[in-house]
Amino acid sequence: MTLHQIYHGDCLEIMKQMEKDSIHLVVTSPPYYNAREYSTYKTYQDYLNFMDEVIGCLPRLLVEGGYFCLNTTSYTEKKVMYPIPFDLLNICTKHGFTLMWDVIWLKPKYTQALWRSSDYNYKKPYPYSLYLNCFHEYLWICRLGEQNRDINEEALEASRIVGNTIEIKGKLKDEKILRYSYREWEFEVAKPSKEKHSAAYPIELPSYCIELFSLKNDTILDPFLGTGTTSKAAMLLARNSVGIEANKQYFELIQKKLVPDHKNMYQYYSQQEIDNMGLKEHLVEFKNAEFITPSKYKVYLKEELPTKVKNARNTKIKQEVAEEKKIQSSIDAFSKEE
Ligand SMILES: C[S@@+](CC[C@H](N)C(=O)[O-])C[C@H]1O[C@@H](n2cnc3c(N)ncnc32)[C@H](O)[C@@H]1O
C-alpha cells in the first residue's frame, strides 16, 4: 500500500512542520518568477529569497544522500532575461546539494511561432531585435551530501528498472534503459487546455526521476504540486508521496488526476475507514490538510517484463510444472502398487 498526502497551503509553512528525514526524493517545478498568473513577486530578488527559504527547508526533510530533481527554465520579460535555473543551482549548492546530472528536457520543435510577434518585429526581423524561442528546460539532478544513500541489495533488486525489449540492428535492447541513458530527455509538453493549468509538466518527467533516483515504497515530495503530476507518478511507481499546493483552485484537478484509472489497481478508503486506521491523527499534525488518499497498488499489473525475461521465466515455470507432474505420477503409481 502506498500513501499519498496532499496539503493545501504555503509550502514553507507546511514543510517546517514535517518530520525530519521523512523524504527520500524531491521532484518539483517551482514558479518561474512571474512567468505565470499564479505568481506576483515584487522583484526578482524577492523571488530568489523565497526560493532560498524553500530550498533551505529540504536538507532537514531529505535523508542523507537523497536526491532533489529541480525543473526550471529562464524567463524573459521586457527584454530582460532572468537566469532562473542558474541562480537556483547556486542556491542548491549553498544548501549542501551537489549537482549530479544536468538534464535537458527537449520539447518537440516548432510548436510555437519562430519569433514572438508581440514585443518584437515578427515579420521582418532585424539583427539585435529577435526573440529567440526555446524548446528546452533544465532539470538539475542534485544529491544531498557527498555519498549515495545506504541501500540494501534486496530493496535495490525490488526496484530494478524493467522496460520493453526492442530489436535494434538484430540485437535485443531494453527500450526504457536506452531512453534513460541520455541527459537529453525528449517528451511532449503537457497541454494547458487539457490540464487546466498553464504550467503542468508531463508525467514522464517526474516518472523518470522517480524510477532513477528512488526505491519502491520511498516517499517523494513535491512542494509545488500544481495539478498533482508528481503524486500520480509516485502512485503508479509504487512510491508514497507528499504534495503541497498553495492554490485551492487546483485541488479539484489534483483529485481528478489521482482518481484510480484502473479499478483493480487502487483501493480508496472511505472517511470512516481512514478514521479507523488512525490516519486522521497523522493528518491533523498539519494545518490546512485537505484529503488523504491511501492507495493499494498491485505491482505486477504495471510491471512490463522484457520478452526475453518473460520467456525464460515461462520456460522455468513449465519445467517446474513438468517436474511436479512427474513426481505426482510416480507418487500415484506408488500408492496404486500399495
Ligand atoms: C510550475 S507549477 C507546478 C506544476 C506541476 N508540476 C504540475 O505538473 O501540475 C508551480 C505551482 O506552485 C504553486 N505555488 C506557488 N507558490 C507556492 C507556495 N508558496 N506553496 C505551495 N505552492 C505554491 C502554484 O500555484 C503552481 O501551481
The ligand as an SDF file (V2000), in Angstrom:
LIG
                    3D

 27 29  0  0  0  0  0  0  0  0999 V2000
    5.1260   25.2770  -12.1780 C   0  0  0  0  0  0  0  0  0  0  0  0
    3.6750   24.9660  -11.2560 S   0  0  0  0  0  0  0  0  0  0  0  0
    3.8190   23.2330  -10.8830 C   0  0  0  0  0  0  0  0  0  0  0  0
    3.0750   22.3740  -11.8770 C   0  0  0  0  0  0  0  0  0  0  0  0
    3.1330   20.9030  -11.5540 C   0  0  0  0  0  0  0  0  0  0  0  0
    4.4780   20.3730  -11.7430 N   0  0  0  0  0  0  0  0  0  0  0  0
    2.1390   20.1030  -12.4110 C   0  0  0  0  0  0  0  0  0  0  0  0
    2.5620   19.1930  -13.1620 O   0  0  0  0  0  0  0  0  0  0  0  0
    0.9490   20.3950  -12.3690 O   0  0  0  0  0  0  0  0  0  0  0  0
    4.0110   25.7050   -9.6990 C   0  0  0  0  0  0  0  0  0  0  0  0
    2.8720   25.5920   -8.6960 C   0  0  0  0  0  0  0  0  0  0  0  0
    3.3310   26.0830   -7.4390 O   0  0  0  0  0  0  0  0  0  0  0  0
    2.2300   26.6690   -6.7540 C   0  0  0  0  0  0  0  0  0  0  0  0
    2.7890   27.5440   -5.7010 N   0  0  0  0  0  0  0  0  0  0  0  0
    3.2960   28.7920   -5.8250 C   0  0  0  0  0  0  0  0  0  0  0  0
    3.7500   29.2380   -4.6370 N   0  0  0  0  0  0  0  0  0  0  0  0
    3.5350   28.2450   -3.7290 C   0  0  0  0  0  0  0  0  0  0  0  0
    3.8000   28.0930   -2.3380 C   0  0  0  0  0  0  0  0  0  0  0  0
    4.3640   29.0740   -1.6230 N   0  0  0  0  0  0  0  0  0  0  0  0
    3.4670   26.9230   -1.7400 N   0  0  0  0  0  0  0  0  0  0  0  0
    2.8900   25.9130   -2.4430 C   0  0  0  0  0  0  0  0  0  0  0  0
    2.5970   26.0120   -3.7590 N   0  0  0  0  0  0  0  0  0  0  0  0
    2.9200   27.1520   -4.4060 C   0  0  0  0  0  0  0  0  0  0  0  0
    1.4750   27.3940   -7.8610 C   0  0  0  0  0  0  0  0  0  0  0  0
    0.1260   27.6170   -7.5070 O   0  0  0  0  0  0  0  0  0  0  0  0
    1.6310   26.4130   -9.0350 C   0  0  0  0  0  0  0  0  0  0  0  0
    0.5180   25.5520   -9.1370 O   0  0  0  0  0  0  0  0  0  0  0  0
  1  2  1  0
  2  3  1  0
  2 10  1  0
  3  4  1  0
  4  5  1  0
  5  6  1  0
  5  7  1  0
  7  8  2  0
  7  9  1  0
 10 11  1  0
 11 12  1  0
 11 26  1  0
 12 13  1  0
 13 14  1  0
 13 24  1  0
 14 15  1  0
 14 23  1  0
 15 16  2  0
 16 17  1  0
 17 18  1  0
 17 23  2  0
 18 19  1  0
 18 20  2  0
 20 21  1  0
 21 22  2  0
 22 23  1  0
 24 25  1  0
 24 26  1  0
 26 27  1  0
M  CHG  2   2   1   9  -1
M  END
$$$$
